[in-house]
Structure formats: C-alpha cells, structure tokens
Amino acid sequence: MRYPPSQGLRRRFCAALLGLATVFAAQAADTTETETPILKSGQILEALRGKDIVLDTAGAGVRPGATPRAAGRRDPAVHLQVRFTFDSAELLPQGKRQLDELAMALGDRALARWGFLLAGHTDRVGAADYNVQLSLARAESVKAYLVEAHRIDAQRLQTLGYGYARPIDAQLPNAAINRRVEVRRIALPPAQPAAPETGGRLVPTPR
C-alpha cells in the first residue's frame, strides 16, 4: 500500500520515536540493575553489633527494622544485595565490592568473638528445590570469597540456602530486594582443649 509522501514520512518518524523509546527504556532498566547500592562496612558493623538493617531498593539507602526473623531468633543480622551472574553463583564486580565491605566489618575487633551464618535467598522464579540449591551455592561462593580474598577464618562462617522461602517483600515475591545474602551473627562453639598425645613413653628424669 502506498502512502502520500507526508503520511509516509510521519509514519517513519513515529516508528523511529518508538524505537528510541524502547532503547531508552532498556538502558534505564540496565542502569537500575547495575547501580545496586552498596552497604558500607560501618553500617554492616552497626547492624551486626545489634541493630538489624536492610537495603532499601527504592533508593533511600538503609531501612531499619525490615528484616524477617525466624521464630524465637534475636541474633543481629544484615541483608546485603550481593549480585551474581544470572542463574549462577559467580560473583559480579558489585558483589565483590559489597563483600569487601562485609570483610572489613567482620575483621573489626568488636566482632572477633562471633561466628556468622551466610544464608542465600532468591526470588520466586523457578522451582523451589532448584532455588534452594542456587541460594546455597551462592552462600558458599560468598564464604569462599571472604576466606580466599580477605583471610576471614572459615571456622567463623556457616552457610545455608533458603531459596525463596523467606522473602523480605512477600507481596512482590519476584522483587530484587528478595535476592540477597543474609549475614546473621551466631555464637561460636567453645574451643576444644587439645587432645593429649598418645603412643609415647615416660622417660625418668635424671637425678
């Protein structure tokens, strides 16, 4: 079908505008995804010393009192937006920067006598069993980075994967805020006394 020159030009112009709008929308989405805020070591330290805080993805920074608790649990915790490659436990650069801040907090003398549970959480996309395995793999990846890159004692770190069982925002189960790593302070088991050496024999002391 042929259009008059002016009408055809108008249609091409509208199509070009639509294409630009699509590009800008995609760029905006990418920017939102890549600019995940990073919680600083001082904020993490404050949280793990006794005040729960969580990142506010709306851009307000830190939001107090928004972390879920298991029944009867009062251990201080912080929820971090640690980014991974899609459908993978491979840390992205933002994720490593966030863990660098976490490592600085864990190395503070105020936390030296504590252990920490690293718990992975996902959104609700995909099967429950798969998300449990993915969240555990991501928690293990976090532990490995802290141990290998920052020499955090592995004995202080435990890992767990919850999948999508414990969302921060249950009304929006696929929201980015639900994809996170929870760091919860736990008591370290008491140090075991060294076992006595066996298999030797007593030698009389010369008089």
PAZAPA-4460 file (N, C-alpha, C; in steps of 0.05 Angstrom, whole numbers, plus 32768, in hexadecimal, padded with zeros to 4 digits):
% residues 207
    n_x    n_y    n_z   ca_x   ca_y   ca_z    c_x    c_y    c_z   seq   type   mol
   8011   7FE8   8000   8000   8000   8000   8012   8019   8000     1      M     A
   800C   802C   7FEF   801C   8044   7FEC   800E   805B   7FFC     2      R     A
   801F   806B   8009   8014   8082   8018   801F   809B   800B     3      Y     A
   8010   80B1   800E   801A   80CB   8005   8035   80D0   8013     4      P     A
   8047   80DF   8007   8061   80E4   8013   8060   80EE   802F     5      P     A
   804E   8101   8035   804D   810C   8050   8044   80F7   8064     6      S     A
   8031   80E6   805D   8027   80D2   806F   803C   80BC   8074     7      Q     A
   804A   80B5   805F   805F   80A1   8062   8076   80AB   8074     8      G     A
   807D   80C4   8071   8092   80D0   8081   8089   80D1   809E     9      L     A
   806F   80D7   80A3   8065   80D8   80BE   8067   80BC   80CB    10      R     A
   8060   80A8   80BC   8061   808D   80C7   807D   8084   80CD    11      R     A
   8090   808B   80BC   80AC   8084   80C1   80B7   8093   80DA    12      R     A
   80AE   80AC   80DD   80B6   80BC   80F4   80AC   80B0   810E    13      F     A
   8092   80A7   810E   8086   809B   8126   8094   8081   812C    14      C     A
   809B   8071   8118   80A9   8058   811C   80C4   805D   8129    15      A     A
   80D2   8072   811F   80EC   8078   812A   80EA   8080   8148    16      A     A
   80D6   8090   814E   80D2   8098   816A   80CC   8080   817C    17      L     A
   80BC   806D   8172   80B6   8055   8181   80CF   8045   8186    18      L     A
   80E0   8043   8171   80F9   8034   8175   810B   8041   818A    19      G     A
   810D   805C   8189   811D   806A   819D   8112   8066   81B9    20      L     A
   80F8   8067   81BC   80EC   8063   81D6   80F2   8047   81E1    21      A     A
   80F2   8033   81CF   80F9   8018   81D8   8116   8016   81E1    22      T     A
   8128   8023   81D2   8144   8023   81DA   8148   8031   81F5    23      V     A
   813C   8048   81F8   813F   8057   8212   8133   8047   8229    24      F     A
   811D   8039   8225   8111   8029   823A   8124   8012   8242    25      A     A
   8131   8006   822E   8143   7FF0   8234   815C   7FFA   8243    26      A     A
   8166   8012   823A   817D   801E   8248   8176   8025   8264    27      Q     A
   815E   802F   8269   8156   8036   8284   8154   801E   8295    28      A     A
   814A   8008   828A   8148   7FEF   829A   8164   7FE5   82A0    29      A     A
   8176   7FE6   828D   8192   7FDD   8292   819F   7FEE   82A7    30      D     A
   819A   8009   82A6   81A6   801A   82BA   819C   8014   82D6    31      T     A
   8182   800F   82D8   8176   8008   82F2   8183   7FEF   82FD    32      T     A
   8187   7FDB   82EB   8192   7FC2   82F3   81AF   7FC4   82FC    33      E     A
   81BF   7FD4   82ED   81DB   7FD6   82F2   81E2   7FE8   8309    34      T     A
   81D0   7FFA   8311   81D6   800D   8326   81CB   8003   8341    35      E     A
   81CE   7FEA   8346   81C5   7FDF   8360   81D5   7FEC   8376    36      T     A
   81C8   7FF8   838A   81D8   8006   839F   81E8   7FF2   83B0    37      P     A
   81FF   7FFC   83BA   8211   7FEC   83CA   8210   7FF6   83E7    38      I     A
   820C   7FE4   83F9   820C   7FEB   8415   8229   7FEC   841F    39      L     A
   8230   8002   842D   824B   8006   8435   8252   7FF6   844E    40      K     A
   826C   7FF2   8453   8275   7FE1   8469   826B   7FEC   8484    41      S     A
   826A   8006   8488   8261   8011   84A1   8244   800B   84A6    42      G     A
   8233   800C   8491   8217   8005   8494   8214   7FE7   849A    43      Q     A
   8223   7FD7   848D   8222   7FBA   8492   822A   7FB4   84AF    44      I     A
   8240   7FC1   84B8   8249   7FBD   84D3   8234   7FC5   84E7    45      L     A
   8226   7FDB   84E2   8211   7FE4   84F4   81FB   7FCF   84F5    46      E     A
   81F4   7FC4   84DE   81DE   7FB1   84DD   81E6   7F97   84EC    47      A     A
   81FE   7F8E   84E8   8206   7F74   84F4   820C   7F77   8512    48      L     A
   820F   7F8F   851B   8213   7F94   8538   81F8   7F95   8546    49      R     A
   81E2   7F96   8537   81C8   7F94   8545   81B1   7FA2   8539    50      G     A
   81B3   7FAE   8521   819C   7FBC   8515   8199   7FB3   84F9    51      K     A
   8182   7FA6   84F4   817C   7F9B   84D9   8177   7FB2   84C5    52      D     A
   8183   7FB1   84AE   817E   7FC4   8498   817E   7FB5   847E    53      I     A
   8171   7FC1   846A   8170   7FB4   8450   8170   7FCA   843B    54      V     A
   817B   7FC4   8423   817C   7FD8   840E   8160   7FDE   8404    55      L     A
   815A   7FF7   83FF   8141   8000   83F3   8145   8004   83D6    56      D     A
   813A   7FF2   83C5   8140   7FF4   83A8   8131   800B   839B    57      T     A
   8120   8019   83AA   8113   8031   839F   8126   8048   839E    58      A     A
   813E   8045   83AA   8152   805A   83A8   8157   8069   83C1    59      G     A
   8149   8062   83D7   814C   8071   83F0   8164   8068   8400    60      A     A
   8173   8054   83F6   818B   804B   8404   8185   8035   8417    61      G     A
   8184   803B   8431   8181   8027   8446   8166   802A   8453    62      V     A
   8158   8014   8456   813E   8014   8462   813F   8002   847B    63      R     A
   813B   800E   8493   813C   7FFD   84AC   8123   7FED   84B0    64      P     A
   8126   7FD7   84BE   810F   7FC7   84C7   8100   7FB9   84B2    65      G     A
   810C   7FB2   849B   80FD   7FA5   8486   8106   7F89   8480    66      A     A
   8116   7F7D   8492   8120   7F62   848C   810E   7F4D   8499    67      T     A
   8109   7F37   848A   80F9   7F22   8496   8108   7F13   84AB    68      P     A
   80FB   7F08   84BF   8108   7EF9   84D4   80FA   7EDE   84D6    69      R     A
   810A   7EC9   84DA   80FF   7EAF   84E0   80F4   7EB0   84FD    70      A     A
   80E0   7E9F   8502   80D3   7E9F   851C   80E8   7E9B   8532    71      A     A
   80E8   7EAE   8546   80F9   7EAB   855C   8116   7EB5   8558    72      G     A
   811D   7EBD   853F   8138   7EC5   853A   813B   7EE3   853E    73      R     A
   8150   7EEB   854D   8155   7F07   8552   8172   7F0E   854B    74      R     A
   817F   7EFE   853B   819A   7F03   8534   819C   7F1A   8520    75      D     A
   81AE   7F2E   8525   81B1   7F44   8512   81B7   7F3A   84F6    76      P     A
   81AC   7F48   84E2   81B0   7F3F   84C6   81B0   7F57   84B4    77      A     A
   81BB   7F53   849C   81BA   7F67   8487   81B5   7F59   846D    78      V     A
   81A5   7F65   845B   819E   7F59   8441   81AB   7F69   842B    79      H     A
   81BC   7F5D   841B   81CD   7F6A   8407   81C4   7F63   83EB    80      L     A
   81C3   7F77   83DA   81BD   7F72   83BE   81D7   7F6B   83AF    81      Q     A
   81DE   7F52   83B0   81F7   7F49   83A3   81F0   7F3E   8387    82      V     A
   81FC   7F49   8373   81F4   7F42   8357   8205   7F2B   834D    83      R     A
   81F7   7F19   833F   8203   7F02   8332   81FC   7F02   8314    84      F     A
   820B   7EF3   8304   8203   7EEE   82E9   81E8   7EE0   82E9    85      T     A
   81D7   7EE6   82D6   81BC   7EDA   82D5   81BD   7EBC   82D6    86      F     A
   81AD   7EB0   82E8   81AA   7E93   82EA   81C4   7E86   82F1    87      D     A
   81D5   7E93   8301   81F0   7E8A   8306   81F9   7E93   8322    88      S     A
   820E   7E86   832C   821A   7E8E   8346   8233   7E9F   8341    89      A     A
   8238   7EA7   8328   8250   7EB7   8322   824B   7ED4   832A    90      E     A
   825C   7EDF   833B   825A   7EFA   8344   825F   7F0E   832E    91      L     A
   824F   7F23   832C   8254   7F39   831A   8265   7F4E   8329    92      L     A
   8271   7F61   831B   8281   7F76   8329   8273   7F84   8340    93      P     A
   8259   7F8B   833C   824B   7F97   8352   824A   7F85   836A    94      Q     A
   8245   7F6B   8365   8244   7F58   837B   825E   7F57   838A    95      G     A
   8275   7F57   837C   828F   7F57   8389   8293   7F71   839A    96      K     A
   828B   7F87   838F   828F   7FA0   839E   827E   7FA0   83B7    97      R     A
   8266   7F95   83B6   8256   7F93   83CE   8263   7F80   83E3    98      Q     A
   826E   7F6A   83D9   827B   7F58   83EB   8295   7F63   83F7    99      L     A
   82A2   7F75   83E8   82BA   7F83   83F3   82B2   7F93   840B   100      D     A
   829B   7FA0   840A   8291   7FB0   8420   8289   7F9D   8437   101      E     A
   827D   7F87   8431   8276   7F73   8446   828F   7F69   8454   102      L     A
   82A4   7F63   8445   82BC   7F58   8450   82C9   7F6D   8464   103      A     A
   82C8   7F86   845D   82D3   7F9B   846F   82C3   7F9A   8489   104      M     A
   82A9   7F97   8488   8299   7F96   84A1   829F   7F7D   84B1   105      A     A
   82A1   7F66   84A3   82A6   7F4D   84B2   82C2   7F4D   84BF   106      L     A
   82D4   7F5D   84B4   82EF   7F5E   84BF   82F2   7F71   84D6   107      G     A
   82DC   7F7F   84DD   82DD   7F92   84F3   82DF   7F83   850E   108      D     A
   82EE   7F8F   8521   82F1   7F82   853B   82D7   7F7D   854A   109      R     A
   82C3   7F8E   8544   82A9   7F8C   8552   829B   7F72   854B   110      A     A
   82A2   7F66   8534   8295   7F4D   852B   82A7   7F35   852C   111      L     A
   82BF   7F38   8538   82D3   7F23   8537   82CA   7F09   8544   112      A     A
   82B8   7F0B   8558   82B1   7EF2   8567   8298   7EE5   855B   113      R     A
   828D   7EF0   8545   8274   7EE5   853A   8279   7ED6   8520   114      W     A
   8267   7EC3   851B   8265   7EB6   8502   824E   7EC2   84F2   115      G     A
   824B   7EB9   84D9   8236   7EC5   84C8   822A   7EB0   84B5   116      F     A
   8210   7EB1   84B3   8201   7EA0   84A0   81FD   7EB0   8487   117      L     A
   8206   7EA5   8470   8202   7EB1   8456   81EC   7EA2   8449   118      L     A
   81D5   7EAF   8445   81BD   7EA2   843B   81B5   7EAF   8420   119      A     A
   81B3   7E9E   840B   81AB   7EA8   83F1   818C   7EA8   83EF   120      G     A
   8182   7EBC   83E1   8165   7EBF   83DB   8161   7EC6   83BE   121      H     A
   814C   7EBB   83B2   8146   7EC1   8396   812A   7ECD   8394   122      T     A
   8123   7ED5   837B   8107   7EDD   8376   80F7   7EC3   8370   123      D     A
   80DE   7EC6   8367   80CD   7EAF   8364   80CD   7EA4   8348   124      R     A
   80DF   7EAC   8337   80E0   7EA2   831C   80ED   7E86   831C   125      V     A
   80E0   7E72   8311   80EC   7E58   8310   80E2   7E45   8325   126      G     A
   80EB   7E2C   8324   80E2   7E17   8337   80EE   7E1B   8352   127      A     A
   80DF   7E13   8367   80E8   7E17   8383   8103   7E09   8388   128      A     A
   8105   7DEF   8380   811E   7DE0   8386   8136   7DED   8378   129      D     A
   8132   7DF5   835F   8148   7E02   8350   8151   7E1B   835E   130      Y     A
   813E   7E2B   8367   8146   7E44   8374   8154   7E40   838F   131      N     A
   814D   7E2B   839D   815B   7E24   83B5   8178   7E1E   83AF   132      V     A
   817D   7E0D   839A   8198   7E07   8392   81A7   7E1F   8388   133      Q     A
   819A   7E30   8379   81A7   7E48   836F   81AF   7E5B   8386   134      L     A
   819C   7E5F   8399   81A2   7E71   83AF   81B8   7E66   83C1   135      S     A
   81BA   7E4B   83C4   81D0   7E3F   83D3   81EA   7E43   83C5   136      L     A
   81EA   7E3E   83AA   8203   7E42   839B   820D   7E5F   839C   137      A     A
   81FA   7E72   839C   8202   7E8E   839F   820D   7E94   83BA   138      R     A
   8202   7E88   83CF   820C   7E8C   83EA   8229   7E80   83EC   139      A     A
   822D   7E69   83DF   8247   7E5D   83DF   825B   7E6E   83D0   140      E     A
   8252   7E7B   83BA   8263   7E8D   83AB   826B   7EA5   83BB   141      S     A
   8259   7EB0   83CB   825F   7EC6   83DD   8274   7EBE   83F1   142      V     A
   8270   7EA7   83FD   8283   7E9D   8411   829F   7E9A   8405   143      K     A
   82A0   7E8E   83ED   82BA   7E89   83E0   82C8   7EA4   83DB   144      A     A
   82B9   7EB8   83D2   82C6   7ED2   83CC   82D0   7EDF   83E6   145      Y     A
   82C1   7EDE   83FC   82CA   7EE9   8415   82E3   7EDB   841F   146      L     A
   82E4   7EC1   841C   82FB   7EB2   8426   8313   7EB6   8414   147      V     A
   8310   7EB5   83FA   8326   7EB6   83E8   8331   7ED2   83E3   148      E     A
   831E   7EE5   83E1   8327   7F00   83DA   832D   7F11   83F3   149      A     A
   8321   7F0A   840A   8325   7F1A   8422   832E   7F0B   843A   150      H     A
   8334   7EF1   8437   833F   7EE1   844D   832D   7EE1   8466   151      R     A
   8313   7EE2   8462   8300   7EDE   8478   8301   7EC1   8480   152      I     A
   8303   7EBB   8499   8305   7E9F   84A3   82EC   7E90   849A   153      D     A
   82F0   7E7A   848B   82DA   7E6A   8481   82C9   7E5E   8498   154      A     A
   82D6   7E5A   84AF   82C8   7E4E   84C6   82B3   7E61   84D1   155      Q     A
   82B5   7E7B   84CA   82A1   7E8E   84D4   8289   7E90   84C2   156      R     A
   8289   7E82   84AB   8274   7E86   8497   8265   7E6C   8492   157      L     A
   824B   7E6D   8493   823A   7E57   848B   8228   7E5F   8474   158      Q     A
   821F   7E4D   8464   820F   7E54   844D   81F4   7E45   844D   159      T     A
   81E0   7E51   8441   81C5   7E46   843F   81B7   7E52   8427   160      L     A
   81A5   7E43   841B   8196   7E4D   8404   8178   7E4A   840A   161      G     A
   816A   7E61   8409   814D   7E61   840F   813C   7E61   83F5   162      Y     A
   8149   7E65   83DE   8138   7E67   83C6   8127   7E80   83C8   163      G     A
   810D   7E7D   83C1   80FA   7E93   83C3   80E8   7E91   83DB   164      Y     A
   80EF   7E81   83EF   80DD   7E7C   8405   80DA   7E94   8418   165      A     A
   80ED   7EA6   8418   80EC   7EBD   842B   80F0   7ED7   841D   166      R     A
   80DC   7EE0   840E   80DF   7EFA   8400   80DD   7F11   8413   167      P     A
   80EB   7F27   840D   80E7   7F40   841C   80CC   7F4C   8414   168      I     A
   80C6   7F4C   83FA   80AD   7F57   83F0   809C   7F41   83E5   169      D     A
   808B   7F36   83F6   807A   7F1F   83EE   8065   7F28   83D9   170      A     A
   805E   7F42   83D8   804A   7F4B   83C5   8056   7F4C   83A9   171      Q     A
   8070   7F4F   83A7   807E   7F4F   838D   8094   7F3A   838D   172      L     A
   808C   7F20   838B   809F   7F0B   838F   80B6   7F0A   837A   173      P     A
   80B2   7F18   8363   80C7   7F18   834F   80D8   7F32   8350   174      N     A
   80D4   7F42   8365   80E2   7F5B   8367   8100   7F57   836D   175      A     A
   8110   7F6A   8364   812D   7F67   8367   8135   7F66   8385   176      A     A
   8126   7F74   8396   812E   7F74   83B2   812E   7F59   83BF   177      I     A
   811F   7F46   83B3   811E   7F2B   83BE   8137   7F1A   83B6   178      N     A
   8145   7F23   83A2   815E   7F16   8399   8175   7F22   83A9   179      R     A
   817E   7F13   83BD   8191   7F1F   83D0   81A1   7F0A   83DF   180      R     A
   81B5   7F13   83EE   81C4   7F02   8400   81C0   7F0D   841C   181      V     A
   81B6   7EFC   842D   81B2   7F03   8449   81CB   7EFC   8459   182      E     A
   81D5   7F0E   8469   81EC   7F09   847B   81E1   7F0C   8497   183      V     A
   81E1   7EF5   84A5   81D5   7EF5   84C1   81EB   7EED   84D5   184      R     A
   81ED   7EFD   84EA   8201   7EF7   84FF   81F8   7EDF   850F   185      R     A
   820B   7ECD   8514   8206   7EB5   8524   821D   7EB1   8537   186      I     A
   8217   7EA2   854C   822C   7E9C   8560   823F   7E86   8555   187      A     A
   8258   7E8A   8559   826C   7E75   8551   826B   7E5F   8566   188      L     A
   826F   7E46   855E   8271   7E31   8572   828A   7E35   8583   189      P     A
   8289   7E2C   859C   82A0   7E2F   85AD   82B8   7E20   85A2   190      P     A
   82CF   7E2C   85A6   82E8   7E1F   859C   82EC   7E04   85AB   191      A     A
   82F3   7DF0   859C   82F9   7DD6   85A8   8315   7DD5   85B2   192      Q     A
   8319   7DCA   85CA   8335   7DC7   85D4   8345   7DB4   85C3   193      P     A
   835E   7DB9   85C1   8370   7DA8   85B1   8370   7D8C   85BC   194      A     A
   836E   7D78   85AB   836E   7D5C   85B3   838A   7D54   85BC   195      A     A
   838C   7D45   85D2   83A7   7D3D   85DB   83B4   7D2B   85C7   196      P     A
   83CE   7D2D   85C5   83DD   7D1C   85B2   83DD   7CFF   85BD   197      E     A
   83DB   7CEC   85AA   83DA   7CD0   85B2   83F1   7CC1   85A3   198      T     A
   83F7   7CA9   85AD   840A   7C98   859F   8427   7C9C   85A8   199      G     A
   842C   7CAF   85BA   8448   7CB3   85C4   844D   7CA3   85DD   200      G     A
   8464   7CA8   85E9   846A   7C9A   8602   8478   7CAE   8614   201      R     A
   8474   7CA9   862E   8481   7CBB   8642   849E   7CB5   8644   202      L     A
   84AE   7CCA   8645   84CB   7CC7   8649   84D2   7CD2   8664   203      V     A
   84DF   7CC3   8675   84E6   7CCD   8690   84F9   7CE5   868E   204      P     A
   84F4   7CF8   869F   8505   7D10   869F   851F   7D09   86AF   205      T     A
   8536   7D0E   86A4   854F   7D09   86B2   8550   7D18   86CC   206      P     A
   855A   7D0B   86E1   855E   7D19   86FB   857A   7D23   86FD   207      R     A
***
